[in-house]
Amino acid sequence: MRVGSEQLAAQLKRALAPLYVVYGDEPLLALEAADRIRAQARDTGYSEREVLTAEQHFDWSLLRAAGQAQSLFASRRIIELRIPNGKPGVEGGQALQEYCAALPPDTVTLI
């Protein structure tokens, strides 16, 4: 479901989704949207956060491993994948499709 920045706060109060993809032409609005999602996740008990940055030569198996790993300290976690150029490439696209087809439980994924 596509949610605009104006509707994001109301949507987050209703329910926290397991997957968010934040993008747009305005970097400040994208940053604010990601901040809101992270804050809502923290407020609802998602206490652990793992950040991956997919730059050139990124090992996409790290995303799969992050999704399959069990948390030692928290039952709920946030996995944040940053793609600075916005283009995951063929390998990244395949890895994202596989990851999204089987989202990890008790995890909010923010791309």
RODO-2510 file (C-alpha; in nm, 4 decimals, decimal comma):
residues 111
     n   res          X          Y          Z
     1     m     0,0000     0,0000     0,0000
     2     r     0,1377     0,3383    -0,0958
     3     v     0,1171     0,6008     0,1788
     4     g     0,2049     0,9661     0,1295
     5     s     0,4026     1,1603     0,3882
     6     e     0,0835     1,3380     0,4983
     7     q    -0,0911     1,0097     0,5819
     8     l     0,2081     0,8300     0,7360
     9     a     0,1502     0,9356     1,0974
    10     a    -0,2123     0,8204     1,0907
    11     q    -0,1179     0,4898     0,9259
    12     l     0,1541     0,4245     1,1837
    13     k    -0,0912     0,4774     1,4704
    14     r    -0,3298     0,2179     1,3226
    15     a    -0,0725    -0,0558     1,2655
    16     l     0,2969    -0,1045     1,2111
    17     a     0,3670    -0,2890     0,8853
    18     p     0,6493    -0,5427     0,8521
    19     l     0,7987    -0,3601     0,5507
    20     y     0,8450     0,0050     0,4550
    21     v     1,0146     0,1399     0,1438
    22     v     1,0836     0,5120     0,1756
    23     y     1,1703     0,7072    -0,1371
    24     g     1,1104     1,0438    -0,2949
    25     d     1,2552     1,3514    -0,4574
    26     e     1,2775     1,5435    -0,1277
    27     p     1,5551     1,3986     0,0926
    28     l     1,4281     1,5815     0,4014
    29     l     1,0786     1,4321     0,3667
    30     a     1,2249     1,0835     0,3197
    31     l     1,4450     1,1288     0,6274
    32     e     1,1491     1,2502     0,8348
    33     a     0,9363     0,9556     0,7210
    34     a     1,2092     0,7073     0,8174
    35     d     1,2465     0,8819     1,1548
    36     r     0,8725     0,8492     1,2190
    37     i     0,8753     0,4796     1,1314
    38     r     1,1750     0,4119     1,3581
    39     a     1,0184     0,6109     1,6449
    40     q     0,6881     0,4228     1,6187
    41     a     0,8724     0,0915     1,6064
    42     r     1,0711     0,1820     1,9192
    43     d     0,7521     0,2927     2,0950
    44     t     0,5909    -0,0453     2,0243
    45     g     0,8804    -0,2547     2,1523
    46     y     1,1213    -0,2895     1,8609
    47     s     1,4363    -0,2243     2,0603
    48     e     1,7161    -0,3662     1,8448
    49     r     1,8223    -0,2033     1,5172
    50     e     2,0578    -0,3288     1,2473
    51     v     2,1635    -0,0966     0,9649
    52     l     2,3028    -0,2243     0,6336
    53     t     2,4287     0,0095     0,3625
    54     a     2,4219    -0,1317     0,0100
    55     e     2,7006     0,0481    -0,1688
    56     q     2,9048    -0,0766    -0,4632
    57     h     3,0114    -0,4426    -0,4178
    58     f     2,7663    -0,4945    -0,1298
    59     d     2,7313    -0,8585    -0,0250
    60     w     2,3566    -0,9162    -0,0546
    61     s     2,3797    -1,2331     0,1511
    62     l     2,4172    -1,0005     0,4525
    63     l     2,0525    -0,9018     0,4108
    64     r     1,9431    -1,2653     0,4103
    65     a     2,1641    -1,3374     0,7121
    66     a     2,0229    -1,0401     0,9024
    67     g     1,6702    -1,1639     0,8394
    68     q     1,7513    -1,5169     0,9522
    69     a     1,9539    -1,4218     1,2603
    70     q     1,7944    -1,4571     1,6006
    71     s     1,8233    -1,1615     1,8336
    72     l     2,0082    -1,2266     2,1576
    73     f     1,8742    -0,9247     2,3441
    74     a     1,5398    -0,8273     2,1927
    75     s     1,2394    -1,0152     2,0679
    76     r     1,1553    -0,7421     1,8155
    77     r     1,3970    -0,5629     1,5860
    78     i     1,4342    -0,3198     1,3000
    79     i     1,6420    -0,4046     0,9941
    80     e     1,7257    -0,0942     0,7969
    81     l     1,8686    -0,1276     0,4478
    82     r     2,0059     0,1902     0,2955
    83     i     2,0628     0,2064    -0,0790
    84     p     2,2319     0,5455    -0,1317
    85     n     2,2073     0,5506    -0,5118
    86     g     1,8588     0,3951    -0,5119
    87     k     1,9646     0,1210    -0,7551
    88     p     2,0207    -0,2254    -0,6098
    89     g     2,1174    -0,3771    -0,9449
    90     v     2,0207    -0,7212    -1,0713
    91     e     2,1720    -0,9158    -0,7815
    92     g     2,0267    -0,6753    -0,5262
    93     g     1,6859    -0,6833    -0,6902
    94     q     1,6821    -1,0620    -0,6700
    95     a     1,7952    -1,0542    -0,3058
    96     l     1,5247    -0,8010    -0,2185
    97     q     1,2555    -1,0110    -0,3865
    98     e     1,3642    -1,3215    -0,1976
    99     y     1,3829    -1,1329     0,1325
   100     c     1,0402    -0,9725     0,0870
   101     a     0,8828    -1,3041    -0,0107
   102     a     0,9619    -1,4379     0,3375
   103     l     0,9835    -1,1412     0,5741
   104     p     1,1279    -1,2330     0,9133
   105     p     0,8841    -1,2455     1,2058
   106     d     0,8882    -0,9759     1,4764
   107     t     1,0894    -0,7525     1,2466
   108     v     1,0191    -0,4200     1,0809
   109     t     1,2227    -0,3783     0,7636
   110     l     1,2921    -0,0242     0,6478
   111     i     1,4419     0,0242     0,3020
***
